[in-house]
C-alpha cells in the first residue's frame, strides 16, 4: 500500500526515494551535520557515531540522516536493541515527515528486517521549538506525523520517539550517490530538476 495520510499521520509504503547513500565523512553531509544541535565537534571530518551506521543524503544535498545499529549490550537507555536515528536535519529538502518515512524504507533495505523494538530517536526539548497543536505545545510533531509515538524519556531527560516494525514502510533502497550522472552535490552543476525537487513544501 502506498503512503497515505490517516488524519495527520503518514502510513503505508513510500512511493519514491529521495535519499542517496552517503558515508560518515561525506563533506556535503558534514556541512549539514555541523549545523545540527547534537554535533559534538564542528568541522571534524567524521560526524557519525562509532559502530555500525548508515548515512543518507537527499538528492539535493539539503537533508541528511543517520541510522545507527548499536549492539544492545553497549546501550544504556531502555530501548537497547532498537535502531537509532542519531541525526536528521532538513534545510528545505521537502516534506520532512515523508523524508522520515523514506529514510526508514532505505534503512530497512540496508539492514534487513528491523529489530522488535524498531527505531527510536531522542529529542532534546531544550534545543528545538515545539509546535502548537490545538493550543498545546507538542514536541516531535514531524516525527508523530511520520508514524512515531512518544514512549518515554532517557535518564538525561531526552524525549524518546519510537516506530515499531509494523508501522514502518516496506524496504526501498537508497539511490546511488551519483544517480543522475552528474556531480550530484555540486550546486554549480546540479541539474535543474534536482533543484525543483528541493522546493520547500508545506506539511
C-alpha positions in Angstrom: 0.0 0.0 0.0 1.4 3.4 -1.0 2.0 6.0 1.6 -1.3 7.7 2.7 -2.3 10.1 5.4 -4.6 9.0 8.2 -5.6 12.2 9.8 -2.2 13.9 10.1 -0.2 10.7 10.2 1.5 9.1 7.2 1.1 5.3 6.9 1.9 2.7 4.3 4.8 2.3 1.9 6.7 5.2 0.2 6.0 5.9 -3.4 9.5 7.2 -4.3 13.0 7.5 -2.9 14.7 10.9 -2.4 17.7 9.6 -0.3 21.1 8.7 -1.7 23.7 6.5 0.0 26.3 8.6 1.7 29.0 7.9 4.3 30.2 9.2 7.7 32.8 11.5 6.1 30.8 12.9 3.2 31.7 16.7 3.0 28.2 17.6 1.8 26.5 15.8 4.7 29.1 17.1 7.1 28.1 20.7 6.3 24.6 19.8 7.4 25.8 17.9 10.4 27.8 20.9 11.6 24.5 22.8 11.9 22.7 20.0 13.8 22.3 20.7 17.5 23.8 17.5 18.7 27.1 17.9 16.7 29.9 17.2 19.1 32.9 18.7 17.2 32.0 21.1 14.5 34.3 20.8 11.5 35.6 17.3 12.3 35.9 15.1 9.2 33.6 12.4 10.6 30.2 13.2 12.0 28.6 9.8 12.7 28.8 7.8 15.9 31.2 4.9 16.2 29.9 1.4 15.3 27.6 0.3 12.6 25.6 3.0 10.9 24.2 4.1 7.5 24.2 7.7 6.3 21.8 9.1 3.7 21.8 12.5 1.9 18.9 13.7 -0.2 19.3 14.2 -4.0 19.6 17.9 -3.5 22.0 17.7 -0.5 19.7 19.7 1.7 19.0 17.0 4.2 20.9 14.2 5.9 20.0 11.2 8.1 22.0 8.7 10.2 20.7 5.3 11.4 22.9 3.6 13.9 22.6 -0.1 14.8 24.4 -0.4 18.1 25.0 -3.6 20.0 22.4 -3.9 22.7 25.0 -4.7 25.4 26.6 -1.3 24.8 23.4 0.7 25.1 22.4 2.4 28.3 18.9 3.5 27.6 15.7 1.4 27.9 15.4 0.7 24.2 18.6 -1.4 23.8 18.5 -3.3 20.5 16.5 -0.8 18.6 17.9 1.1 15.6 18.6 4.7 16.4 18.2 7.8 14.3 21.1 9.8 15.7 20.7 12.8 13.4 18.2 14.1 10.9 18.3 17.6 9.5 16.5 19.1 6.6 17.1 22.6 5.2 14.3 22.9 2.8 14.6 19.5 1.2 10.9 18.9 1.1 8.2 17.3 3.3 10.1 16.3 6.4 7.6 13.6 7.5 7.8 11.9 4.1 11.6 12.1 4.2 11.5 10.3 7.5 9.3 7.5 6.0 11.7 7.2 3.1 14.7 7.0 5.4 13.0 4.2 7.3 12.5 2.3 4.0 16.1 2.9 3.0 17.3 1.7 6.4 15.3 -1.5 6.0 16.8 -2.1 2.6 20.3 -1.6 4.1 20.0 -3.6 7.3 17.2 -6.1 6.5 14.4 -6.9 8.9 14.1 -4.4 11.7 14.6 -5.4 15.4 11.5 -6.0 17.5 11.8 -2.5 19.0 12.0 -0.9 15.6 13.7 2.5 15.5 13.9 5.3 18.1 15.1 8.8 18.1 15.8 11.2 21.0 14.8 14.8 21.0 16.4 17.5 23.2 13.5 19.7 24.1 15.9 22.5 25.1 17.2 22.7 21.6 14.1 22.5 19.4 10.9 24.5 19.3 7.5 22.8 19.9 4.6 23.1 17.5 1.3 24.4 18.7 -1.4 21.8 18.1 -4.9 22.6 19.2 -3.5 25.0 21.7 -0.9 22.6 23.1 2.9 22.7 22.8 3.9 19.4 21.1 7.5 18.3 20.6 8.4 15.9 17.8 5.4 16.8 15.7 7.1 15.9 12.4 8.1 12.5 13.9 4.5 11.9 15.0 3.2 12.7 11.5 5.6 10.0 10.2 4.1 7.4 12.5 6.3 7.7 15.6 4.9 7.6 19.1 6.2 9.2 22.3 7.4 6.3 24.6 9.3 8.0 27.4 12.5 9.7 28.3 16.1 8.9 28.7 17.8 9.3 32.1 19.1 12.6 30.8 15.6 13.9 30.0 15.6 13.4 26.2 12.2 12.7 24.7 12.1 9.3 23.1 10.0 8.7 19.9 9.6 5.2 18.6 8.2 3.5 15.5 7.8 -0.3 15.6 8.2 -2.7 12.6 4.5 -3.0 11.9 4.3 0.8 11.3 7.3 1.0 9.1 7.1 1.2 5.3 8.5 -1.7 3.3 12.1 -1.6 2.3 13.2 0.6 -0.6 16.9 1.0 -1.4 18.5 4.5 -1.3 19.8 5.7 -4.6 23.5 5.6 -5.6 25.3 8.9 -4.8 25.8 9.7 -8.5 22.4 8.6 -9.6 21.8 11.3 -12.2 25.2 11.1 -13.9 26.3 14.5 -12.7 28.3 15.7 -9.7 25.2 15.2 -7.6 26.0 17.6 -4.7 27.9 20.2 -6.7 25.5 23.2 -6.6 27.0 24.8 -9.7 26.3 21.8 -11.9 23.2 20.4 -10.2 20.5 19.6 -12.8 17.5 21.9 -12.7 15.1 19.0 -11.9 17.0 18.3 -8.7 16.7 21.9 -7.6 13.0 21.7 -8.1 12.8 18.5 -6.0 14.1 20.5 -3.1 11.4 23.2 -3.0 10.1 23.9 0.4 6.8 22.1 0.9 4.1 23.0 3.4 3.4 20.0 5.7 
